[in-house]
């Protein structure tokens, strides 16, 4: 866990004031204050809360320069210190050295000689870096919630971005819910001095060379790179935590960890009697992992990280010994899009390859279940939002021009949906105190994974072949498959429902949990002018009769909350 916040004075003639340092400190009430640390120079104030080594030590120099990184740095053949030195040396230069650094990290550097500030994020943009620039100050943070607490940061609701949140789960590109706050994109570097703000990319995923070799050689090298990604993250740890599902991504992680001799404490959080619970327990036994099952809290929206943290701290998980870094947990996030071409098929890819991007995006929306609740908005706003969702997605698609347009779609997902799934984790880290090891986001693994034709990954075909590169125990127990994908070759002797299926003994949604949010939205005076009060009253009536329109309530609540935080100010960009 890491919360980092700072402010930079762009001009030597206008140094920072004491009240600005106080504002930075106040913004950190998201975490335990006794873990907060601060450093201040006339031009740069920084504050952070660190857990389990998630923030490096600030590097101050005699000339007034100052650097700080947070997250995890990896550089093959070198230790973290050498990676940090490379960051310091290359951060402000137009040199290729930054591309050598992997991991999930954010970095801030004030160069007193150049009199400029540099902010950057890792190649995948996993560690969020939010920025608000004015003519005299630059405010930045690793957490949007922390940014919201800074009074100097202008907060005007970006209606387009918030509409994207209600449909896609997060805004696209570098947008945030607020017009004047942006988030750095994957591999982006922002350089600011007294008069200029410049953004460039030290790494671009759409420029990878295509793999020209055979399939067998590729699968072997892919396994080598994945094992290296695991070693980079496990380090010298003898015992680690790993979230284990009934699918393949976390299974491959646990297998690679066991192959290198690491003791693995796996944990599954799922409804009782589902494939997720049963298959994860089976493969844990086959791999020799110490396994724990934590029942998913019924009738509520899942919060896996908080449940895991509470189970660990409450003694419900028996690790069988000391876990070296208990706050760090291996997770399979990112594997489905990187390796398996989920929901892709020849029809979908054909639209993009034939230049029918709009038709392809419409089909992709339907496959993903992305849907605008048009009746939630005034008619004129609904029409504008509907068109903007498609235009925004197409703009992001075209931001990753590749020789194969199907790869552009894959990168659109990786660099929007997949990495943005992690941003709420950083914002809520004060609640659960967890950090993720994310080997499927390892840049050197991804460089190789994303170099082959997308067609190889369709239907989990490549993934199933890749499993043969690992300990046979990985294939000894059935795993969950999705409709239309390559079936699991391991016979299932007993039928179990998936965790997504509606069953008489388990419900993931809690209808009552939406009653209060809906009432709060309707009680807002004035109601956000773009919302349709008549439709919200209709939803309220349906819910009183036992209906479930939680998706509409969630969208209205998101809109209302950000509108309130923006003090009723909103614009369309």
MOBEL-V959808 format. One record per residue. RES is the residue in three letters. PHI is phi as a letter, one per 20 degrees, with the letter a starting at -180 (* if undefined). OMEGA is omega as a letter, one per 40 degrees, with the letter a starting at -180 (none if undefined). BURIAL is b if it has 9 or more other ideal C-beta (glycine too) atoms within 8 Angstrom, else e. Layout:
res=RES phi=PHI omega=OMEGA burial=BURIAL
res=RES phi=PHI omega=OMEGA burial=BURIAL
//
This chain:
res=UNK phi=* omega=i burial=b
res=UNK phi=b omega=i burial=b
res=UNK phi=d omega=i burial=b
res=UNK phi=c omega=i burial=b
res=UNK phi=b omega=a burial=b
res=UNK phi=b omega=i burial=b
res=UNK phi=b omega=a burial=b
res=UNK phi=c omega=i burial=b
res=UNK phi=e omega=a burial=b
res=UNK phi=f omega=a burial=b
res=UNK phi=d omega=i burial=e
res=UNK phi=f omega=a burial=e
res=UNK phi=f omega=a burial=e
res=UNK phi=c omega=a burial=e
res=UNK phi=f omega=a burial=e
res=UNK phi=f omega=i burial=b
res=UNK phi=d omega=a burial=e
res=UNK phi=f omega=a burial=e
res=UNK phi=f omega=i burial=e
res=UNK phi=f omega=i burial=b
res=UNK phi=f omega=i burial=b
res=UNK phi=f omega=i burial=e
res=UNK phi=f omega=i burial=b
res=UNK phi=f omega=a burial=b
res=UNK phi=f omega=a burial=b
res=UNK phi=f omega=a burial=e
res=UNK phi=f omega=a burial=b
res=UNK phi=e omega=i burial=b
res=UNK phi=f omega=i burial=e
res=UNK phi=f omega=a burial=b
res=UNK phi=c omega=a burial=b
res=UNK phi=f omega=a burial=e
res=UNK phi=f omega=a burial=e
res=UNK phi=f omega=i burial=e
res=UNK phi=d omega=a burial=b
res=UNK phi=f omega=i burial=b
res=UNK phi=c omega=a burial=b
res=UNK phi=b omega=i burial=b
res=UNK phi=b omega=a burial=b
res=UNK phi=c omega=i burial=e
res=UNK phi=c omega=i burial=b
res=UNK phi=g omega=a burial=e
res=UNK phi=d omega=a burial=b
res=UNK phi=c omega=i burial=b
res=UNK phi=d omega=i burial=b
res=UNK phi=c omega=i burial=b
res=UNK phi=b omega=a burial=b
res=UNK phi=b omega=i burial=b
res=UNK phi=c omega=a burial=b
res=UNK phi=c omega=i burial=b
res=UNK phi=c omega=i burial=b
res=UNK phi=l omega=i burial=b
res=UNK phi=m omega=a burial=e
res=UNK phi=e omega=i burial=b
res=UNK phi=c omega=i burial=b
res=UNK phi=f omega=i burial=b
res=UNK phi=f omega=i burial=e
res=UNK phi=f omega=i burial=b
res=UNK phi=d omega=i burial=b
res=UNK phi=d omega=i burial=e
res=UNK phi=c omega=a burial=e
res=UNK phi=f omega=a burial=e
res=UNK phi=e omega=a burial=e
res=UNK phi=n omega=i burial=b
res=UNK phi=f omega=a burial=b
res=UNK phi=b omega=i burial=b
res=UNK phi=c omega=i burial=b
res=UNK phi=b omega=i burial=b
res=UNK phi=c omega=i burial=b
res=UNK phi=c omega=a burial=b
res=UNK phi=n omega=a burial=b
res=UNK phi=c omega=i burial=b
res=UNK phi=d omega=i burial=b
res=UNK phi=c omega=i burial=b
res=UNK phi=b omega=a burial=b
res=UNK phi=g omega=i burial=e
res=UNK phi=n omega=a burial=e
res=UNK phi=c omega=i burial=e
res=UNK phi=e omega=a burial=e
res=UNK phi=f omega=a burial=b
res=UNK phi=g omega=i burial=e
res=UNK phi=f omega=i burial=b
res=UNK phi=f omega=i burial=b
res=UNK phi=f omega=i burial=b
res=UNK phi=f omega=i burial=e
res=UNK phi=f omega=i burial=b
res=UNK phi=g omega=a burial=b
res=UNK phi=f omega=a burial=b
res=UNK phi=f omega=a burial=e
res=UNK phi=d omega=a burial=b
res=UNK phi=g omega=a burial=b
res=UNK phi=d omega=a burial=b
res=UNK phi=d omega=i burial=e
res=UNK phi=e omega=a burial=e
res=UNK phi=c omega=a burial=e
res=UNK phi=e omega=a burial=e
res=UNK phi=f omega=a burial=b
res=UNK phi=f omega=a burial=b
res=UNK phi=f omega=i burial=e
res=UNK phi=f omega=a burial=e
res=UNK phi=e omega=i burial=b
res=UNK phi=d omega=i burial=b
res=UNK phi=o omega=i burial=b
res=UNK phi=c omega=a burial=b
res=UNK phi=b omega=i burial=b
res=UNK phi=c omega=a burial=b
res=UNK phi=b omega=i burial=b
res=UNK phi=c omega=a burial=b
res=UNK phi=b omega=i burial=b
res=UNK phi=d omega=i burial=b
res=UNK phi=d omega=a burial=b
res=UNK phi=f omega=a burial=b
res=UNK phi=f omega=i burial=e
res=UNK phi=e omega=a burial=e
res=UNK phi=l omega=a burial=e
res=UNK phi=b omega=i burial=b
res=UNK phi=d omega=i burial=b
res=UNK phi=c omega=i burial=b
res=UNK phi=c omega=i burial=b
res=UNK phi=b omega=i burial=b
res=UNK phi=c omega=a burial=b
res=UNK phi=f omega=a burial=b
res=UNK phi=f omega=i burial=b
res=UNK phi=e omega=a burial=b
res=UNK phi=m omega=a burial=b
res=UNK phi=f omega=i burial=b
res=UNK phi=e omega=a burial=b
res=UNK phi=f omega=i burial=b
res=UNK phi=c omega=a burial=b
res=UNK phi=e omega=a burial=b
res=UNK phi=c omega=i burial=b
res=UNK phi=c omega=a burial=b
res=UNK phi=d omega=i burial=e
res=UNK phi=c omega=a burial=e
res=UNK phi=f omega=a burial=e
res=UNK phi=c omega=a burial=e
res=UNK phi=c omega=i burial=b
res=UNK phi=c omega=i burial=b
res=UNK phi=d omega=a burial=b
res=UNK phi=b omega=i burial=b
res=UNK phi=a omega=i burial=b
res=UNK phi=e omega=a burial=b
res=UNK phi=c omega=i burial=b
res=UNK phi=f omega=i burial=b
res=UNK phi=f omega=i burial=e
res=UNK phi=f omega=i burial=b
res=UNK phi=g omega=a burial=b
res=UNK phi=f omega=a burial=b
res=UNK phi=e omega=a burial=b
res=UNK phi=e omega=a burial=b
res=UNK phi=f omega=a burial=e
res=UNK phi=f omega=a burial=e
res=UNK phi=e omega=a burial=b
res=UNK phi=f omega=a burial=e
res=UNK phi=d omega=i burial=b
res=UNK phi=c omega=a burial=b
res=UNK phi=f omega=i burial=b
res=UNK phi=e omega=a burial=b
res=UNK phi=g omega=i burial=b
res=UNK phi=f omega=a burial=b
res=UNK phi=f omega=a burial=b
res=UNK phi=f omega=i burial=b
res=UNK phi=f omega=i burial=b
res=UNK phi=f omega=i burial=b
res=UNK phi=f omega=a burial=b
res=UNK phi=f omega=a burial=b
res=UNK phi=d omega=a burial=b
res=UNK phi=e omega=a burial=b
res=UNK phi=n omega=i burial=e
res=UNK phi=a omega=i burial=b
res=UNK phi=f omega=i burial=b
res=UNK phi=e omega=i burial=b
res=UNK phi=m omega=a burial=b
res=UNK phi=d omega=a burial=e
res=UNK phi=f omega=i burial=b
res=UNK phi=c omega=i burial=b
res=UNK phi=f omega=a burial=b
res=UNK phi=d omega=a burial=b
res=UNK phi=g omega=a burial=b
res=UNK phi=d omega=i burial=e
res=UNK phi=c omega=i burial=b
res=UNK phi=c omega=i burial=e
res=UNK phi=d omega=a burial=b
res=UNK phi=f omega=i burial=b
res=UNK phi=e omega=a burial=b
res=UNK phi=g omega=i burial=b
res=UNK phi=m omega=a burial=b
res=UNK phi=e omega=i burial=b
res=UNK phi=c omega=i burial=b
res=UNK phi=d omega=i burial=b
res=UNK phi=d omega=a burial=b
res=UNK phi=c omega=i burial=b
res=UNK phi=c omega=a burial=b
res=UNK phi=f omega=a burial=e
res=UNK phi=c omega=a burial=e
res=UNK phi=c omega=i burial=e
res=UNK phi=c omega=a burial=e
res=UNK phi=c omega=i burial=e
res=UNK phi=c omega=i burial=e
res=UNK phi=b omega=a burial=e
res=UNK phi=c omega=i burial=e
res=UNK phi=e omega=i burial=b
res=UNK phi=b omega=i burial=b
res=UNK phi=c omega=a burial=e
res=UNK phi=f omega=a burial=b
res=UNK phi=e omega=a burial=b
res=UNK phi=d omega=a burial=e
res=UNK phi=f omega=i burial=e
res=UNK phi=f omega=a burial=e
res=UNK phi=f omega=i burial=e
res=UNK phi=f omega=a burial=e
res=UNK phi=d omega=a burial=e
res=UNK phi=e omega=a burial=e
res=UNK phi=e omega=a burial=e
res=UNK phi=f omega=a burial=e
res=UNK phi=f omega=i burial=e
res=UNK phi=f omega=a burial=e
res=UNK phi=f omega=a burial=b
res=UNK phi=f omega=i burial=b
res=UNK phi=f omega=a burial=b
res=UNK phi=f omega=i burial=b
res=UNK phi=f omega=i burial=b
res=UNK phi=f omega=i burial=b
res=UNK phi=f omega=a burial=e
res=UNK phi=f omega=i burial=b
res=UNK phi=f omega=i burial=b
res=UNK phi=f omega=i burial=b
res=UNK phi=f omega=i burial=b
res=UNK phi=f omega=i burial=b
res=UNK phi=f omega=a burial=b
res=UNK phi=f omega=i burial=b
res=UNK phi=g omega=a burial=b
res=UNK phi=e omega=a burial=b
res=UNK phi=f omega=i burial=b
res=UNK phi=l omega=a burial=e
res=UNK phi=e omega=a burial=e
res=UNK phi=f omega=i burial=b
res=UNK phi=e omega=a burial=e
res=UNK phi=c omega=a burial=b
res=UNK phi=c omega=i burial=b
res=UNK phi=e omega=i burial=b
res=UNK phi=b omega=i burial=b
res=UNK phi=f omega=a burial=b
res=UNK phi=c omega=i burial=b
res=UNK phi=d omega=i burial=b
res=UNK phi=e omega=i burial=b
res=UNK phi=e omega=a burial=b
res=UNK phi=d omega=a burial=b
res=UNK phi=f omega=i burial=b
res=UNK phi=f omega=i burial=b
res=UNK phi=f omega=i burial=b
res=UNK phi=f omega=i burial=b
res=UNK phi=f omega=a burial=b
res=UNK phi=f omega=i burial=b
res=UNK phi=f omega=a burial=b
res=UNK phi=f omega=i burial=b
res=UNK phi=f omega=a burial=b
res=UNK phi=f omega=i burial=b
res=UNK phi=f omega=a burial=b
res=UNK phi=e omega=i burial=b
res=UNK phi=n omega=a burial=e
res=UNK phi=f omega=i burial=b
res=UNK phi=f omega=a burial=b
res=UNK phi=c omega=i burial=b
res=UNK phi=d omega=a burial=b
res=UNK phi=e omega=i burial=b
res=UNK phi=c omega=i burial=b
res=UNK phi=d omega=i burial=b
res=UNK phi=c omega=a burial=b
res=UNK phi=b omega=i burial=b
res=UNK phi=f omega=a burial=b
res=UNK phi=f omega=i burial=e
res=UNK phi=m omega=i burial=e
res=UNK phi=e omega=i burial=b
res=UNK phi=g omega=a burial=b
res=UNK phi=g omega=a burial=b
res=UNK phi=f omega=a burial=b
res=UNK phi=f omega=a burial=b
res=UNK phi=f omega=i burial=b
res=UNK phi=f omega=i burial=b
res=UNK phi=f omega=a burial=b
res=UNK phi=f omega=a burial=b
res=UNK phi=f omega=i burial=b
res=UNK phi=f omega=i burial=b
res=UNK phi=f omega=a burial=b
res=UNK phi=f omega=a burial=b
res=UNK phi=e omega=a burial=b
res=UNK phi=m omega=i burial=e
res=UNK phi=e omega=i burial=b
res=UNK phi=e omega=a burial=b
res=UNK phi=d omega=i burial=b
res=UNK phi=c omega=i burial=b
res=UNK phi=d omega=i burial=b
res=UNK phi=d omega=a burial=b
res=UNK phi=f omega=i burial=b
res=UNK phi=f omega=a burial=b
res=UNK phi=g omega=a burial=e
res=UNK phi=f omega=i burial=b
res=UNK phi=m omega=i burial=e
res=UNK phi=c omega=i burial=b
res=UNK phi=f omega=a burial=e
res=UNK phi=f omega=i burial=b
res=UNK phi=c omega=a burial=e
res=UNK phi=f omega=a burial=b
res=UNK phi=f omega=a burial=b
res=UNK phi=f omega=i burial=b
res=UNK phi=f omega=i burial=b
res=UNK phi=f omega=a burial=b
res=UNK phi=f omega=a burial=b
res=UNK phi=f omega=i burial=b
res=UNK phi=f omega=i burial=b
res=UNK phi=f omega=a burial=b
res=UNK phi=f omega=a burial=e
res=UNK phi=e omega=i burial=e
res=UNK phi=n omega=a burial=e
res=UNK phi=f omega=i burial=e
res=UNK phi=d omega=i burial=b
res=UNK phi=e omega=a burial=e
res=UNK phi=e omega=i burial=b
res=UNK phi=m omega=a burial=e
res=UNK phi=q omega=a burial=e
res=UNK phi=f omega=i burial=e
res=UNK phi=e omega=a burial=b
res=UNK phi=g omega=i burial=b
res=UNK phi=c omega=a burial=b
res=UNK phi=f omega=i burial=b
res=UNK phi=e omega=i burial=b
res=UNK phi=e omega=a burial=b
res=UNK phi=c omega=i burial=b
res=UNK phi=f omega=a burial=b
res=UNK phi=b omega=a burial=b
res=UNK phi=e omega=i burial=b
res=UNK phi=g omega=i burial=b
res=UNK phi=n omega=a burial=b
res=UNK phi=f omega=a burial=b
res=UNK phi=f omega=a burial=e
res=UNK phi=f omega=a burial=b
res=UNK phi=f omega=a burial=b
res=UNK phi=d omega=a burial=b
res=UNK phi=c omega=i burial=b
res=UNK phi=l omega=a burial=b
res=UNK phi=g omega=i burial=e
res=UNK phi=m omega=i burial=e
res=UNK phi=e omega=i burial=b
res=UNK phi=b omega=a burial=b
res=UNK phi=f omega=i burial=e
res=UNK phi=f omega=a burial=e
res=UNK phi=f omega=a burial=b
res=UNK phi=f omega=i burial=b
res=UNK phi=f omega=i burial=e
res=UNK phi=g omega=a burial=b
res=UNK phi=f omega=a burial=b
res=UNK phi=f omega=i burial=b
res=UNK phi=e omega=i burial=e
res=UNK phi=n omega=i burial=e
res=UNK phi=e omega=a burial=e
res=UNK phi=f omega=a burial=b
res=UNK phi=f omega=i burial=e
res=UNK phi=f omega=i burial=e
res=UNK phi=f omega=i burial=b
res=UNK phi=f omega=i burial=b
res=UNK phi=f omega=i burial=b
res=UNK phi=f omega=i burial=b
res=UNK phi=f omega=i burial=b
res=UNK phi=g omega=a burial=b
res=UNK phi=f omega=i burial=e
res=UNK phi=f omega=a burial=e
res=UNK phi=e omega=a burial=e
res=UNK phi=m omega=i burial=e
res=UNK phi=f omega=a burial=b
res=UNK phi=b omega=i burial=e
res=UNK phi=e omega=i burial=b
res=UNK phi=e omega=a burial=b
res=UNK phi=f omega=a burial=e
res=UNK phi=f omega=i burial=e
res=UNK phi=f omega=a burial=b
res=UNK phi=d omega=i burial=b
res=UNK phi=g omega=a burial=b
res=UNK phi=g omega=a burial=e
res=UNK phi=f omega=i burial=e
res=UNK phi=f omega=i burial=b
res=UNK phi=f omega=a burial=b
res=UNK phi=f omega=i burial=e
res=UNK phi=f omega=a burial=b
res=UNK phi=f omega=a burial=b
res=UNK phi=g omega=a burial=b
res=UNK phi=f omega=a burial=e
res=UNK phi=f omega=i burial=b
res=UNK phi=f omega=i burial=b
res=UNK phi=f omega=a burial=b
res=UNK phi=f omega=i burial=e
res=UNK phi=f omega=i burial=b
res=UNK phi=f omega=i burial=b
res=UNK phi=f omega=i burial=b
res=UNK phi=f omega=i burial=b
res=UNK phi=f omega=i burial=b
res=UNK phi=g omega=a burial=b
res=UNK phi=f omega=i burial=b
res=UNK phi=f omega=a burial=e
res=UNK phi=c omega=a burial=b
res=UNK phi=f omega=a burial=e
res=UNK phi=c omega=i burial=b
res=UNK phi=g omega=i burial=e
res=UNK phi=d omega=a burial=b
res=UNK phi=g omega=i burial=b
res=UNK phi=f omega=i burial=b
res=UNK phi=f omega=i burial=b
res=UNK phi=f omega=i burial=b
res=UNK phi=f omega=a burial=b
res=UNK phi=f omega=i burial=b
res=UNK phi=f omega=i burial=b
res=UNK phi=g omega=i burial=b
res=UNK phi=f omega=a burial=b
res=UNK phi=g omega=a burial=b
res=UNK phi=e omega=i burial=b
res=UNK phi=d omega=a burial=b
res=UNK phi=g omega=a burial=b
res=UNK phi=f omega=a burial=b
res=UNK phi=f omega=a burial=b
res=UNK phi=f omega=i burial=b
res=UNK phi=g omega=a burial=b
res=UNK phi=e omega=a burial=b
res=UNK phi=f omega=i burial=b
res=UNK phi=f omega=i burial=e
res=UNK phi=f omega=i burial=b
res=UNK phi=f omega=a burial=b
res=UNK phi=f omega=a burial=b
res=UNK phi=e omega=a burial=b
res=UNK phi=f omega=i burial=b
res=UNK phi=f omega=a burial=b
res=UNK phi=f omega=a burial=e
res=UNK phi=d omega=i burial=b
res=UNK phi=m omega=a burial=b
res=UNK phi=d omega=i burial=b
res=UNK phi=d omega=a burial=b
res=UNK phi=d omega=i burial=b
res=UNK phi=e omega=a burial=b
res=UNK phi=c omega=a burial=b
res=UNK phi=f omega=i burial=b
res=UNK phi=f omega=i burial=b
res=UNK phi=e omega=i burial=b
res=UNK phi=f omega=a burial=b
res=UNK phi=f omega=a burial=b
res=UNK phi=f omega=i burial=b
res=UNK phi=f omega=a burial=b
res=UNK phi=f omega=i burial=b
res=UNK phi=g omega=a burial=b
res=UNK phi=e omega=a burial=b
res=UNK phi=f omega=a burial=b
res=UNK phi=e omega=a burial=b
res=UNK phi=e omega=a burial=b
res=UNK phi=e omega=i burial=b
res=UNK phi=g omega=i burial=e
res=UNK phi=g omega=a burial=b
res=UNK phi=g omega=i burial=e
res=UNK phi=f omega=a burial=b
res=UNK phi=e omega=a burial=b
res=UNK phi=g omega=i burial=b
res=UNK phi=m omega=a burial=e
res=UNK phi=m omega=a burial=b
res=UNK phi=f omega=i burial=b
res=UNK phi=f omega=a burial=b
res=UNK phi=f omega=a burial=b
res=UNK phi=f omega=i burial=b
res=UNK phi=f omega=a burial=b
res=UNK phi=f omega=a burial=b
res=UNK phi=g omega=a burial=b
res=UNK phi=f omega=i burial=e
res=UNK phi=e omega=a burial=e
res=UNK phi=d omega=i burial=b
res=UNK phi=g omega=a burial=e
res=UNK phi=g omega=i burial=e
res=UNK phi=g omega=a burial=b
res=UNK phi=f omega=a burial=b
res=UNK phi=d omega=a burial=b
res=UNK phi=e omega=a burial=e
res=UNK phi=c omega=a burial=b
res=UNK phi=g omega=i burial=b
res=UNK phi=c omega=i burial=b
res=UNK phi=f omega=i burial=b
res=UNK phi=c omega=a burial=e
res=UNK phi=d omega=i burial=e
res=UNK phi=g omega=i burial=e
res=UNK phi=n omega=i burial=e
res=UNK phi=e omega=i burial=b
res=UNK phi=f omega=a burial=e
res=UNK phi=f omega=i burial=e
res=UNK phi=f omega=a burial=e
res=UNK phi=f omega=a burial=e
res=UNK phi=e omega=a burial=b
res=UNK phi=f omega=i burial=e
res=UNK phi=d omega=a burial=e
res=UNK phi=e omega=i burial=e
res=UNK phi=b omega=a burial=e
res=UNK phi=e omega=i burial=e
res=UNK phi=c omega=i burial=b
res=UNK phi=f omega=i burial=b
res=UNK phi=f omega=a burial=b
res=UNK phi=f omega=a burial=b
res=UNK phi=e omega=a burial=e
res=UNK phi=f omega=i burial=e
res=UNK phi=f omega=i burial=e
res=UNK phi=c omega=a burial=e
res=UNK phi=f omega=a burial=e
res=UNK phi=d omega=a burial=e
res=UNK phi=b omega=i burial=b
res=UNK phi=c omega=i burial=e
res=UNK phi=e omega=a burial=b
res=UNK phi=e omega=i burial=b
res=UNK phi=c omega=a burial=b
res=UNK phi=f omega=a burial=b
res=UNK phi=f omega=a burial=e
res=UNK phi=f omega=i burial=b
res=UNK phi=e omega=a burial=b
res=UNK phi=f omega=a burial=b
res=UNK phi=f omega=i burial=e
res=UNK phi=g omega=i burial=b
res=UNK phi=f omega=i burial=b
res=UNK phi=f omega=i burial=b
res=UNK phi=f omega=i burial=b
res=UNK phi=f omega=a burial=b
res=UNK phi=f omega=a burial=b
res=UNK phi=e omega=a burial=e
res=UNK phi=f omega=a burial=b
res=UNK phi=c omega=e burial=e
res=UNK phi=f omega=i burial=e
res=UNK phi=f omega=i burial=b
res=UNK phi=g omega=a burial=b
res=UNK phi=f omega=a burial=e
res=UNK phi=e omega=i burial=b
res=UNK phi=e omega=a burial=b
res=UNK phi=e omega=a burial=b
res=UNK phi=f omega=a burial=e
res=UNK phi=f omega=i burial=e
res=UNK phi=f omega=i burial=b
res=UNK phi=f omega=i burial=b
res=UNK phi=f omega=i burial=b
res=UNK phi=f omega=i burial=e
res=UNK phi=f omega=i burial=b
res=UNK phi=f omega=i burial=b
res=UNK phi=f omega=i burial=e
res=UNK phi=g omega=a burial=b
res=UNK phi=f omega=i burial=b
res=UNK phi=f omega=i burial=e
res=UNK phi=e omega=i burial=e
res=UNK phi=o omega=i burial=e
res=UNK phi=f omega=a burial=e
res=UNK phi=c omega=i burial=e
res=UNK phi=d omega=a burial=b
res=UNK phi=g omega=a burial=b
res=UNK phi=f omega=i burial=e
res=UNK phi=f omega=i burial=b
res=UNK phi=f omega=a burial=b
res=UNK phi=f omega=i burial=b
res=UNK phi=f omega=i burial=b
res=UNK phi=f omega=i burial=b
res=UNK phi=f omega=i burial=b
res=UNK phi=g omega=i burial=b
res=UNK phi=g omega=a burial=b
res=UNK phi=f omega=a burial=b
res=UNK phi=f omega=a burial=e
res=UNK phi=f omega=i burial=b
res=UNK phi=f omega=i burial=b
res=UNK phi=f omega=i burial=b
res=UNK phi=f omega=i burial=b
res=UNK phi=e omega=i burial=b
res=UNK phi=l omega=i burial=e
res=UNK phi=m omega=i burial=e
res=UNK phi=e omega=i burial=e
res=UNK phi=b omega=i burial=b
res=UNK phi=b omega=i burial=b
res=UNK phi=d omega=i burial=e
res=UNK phi=c omega=none burial=e
//
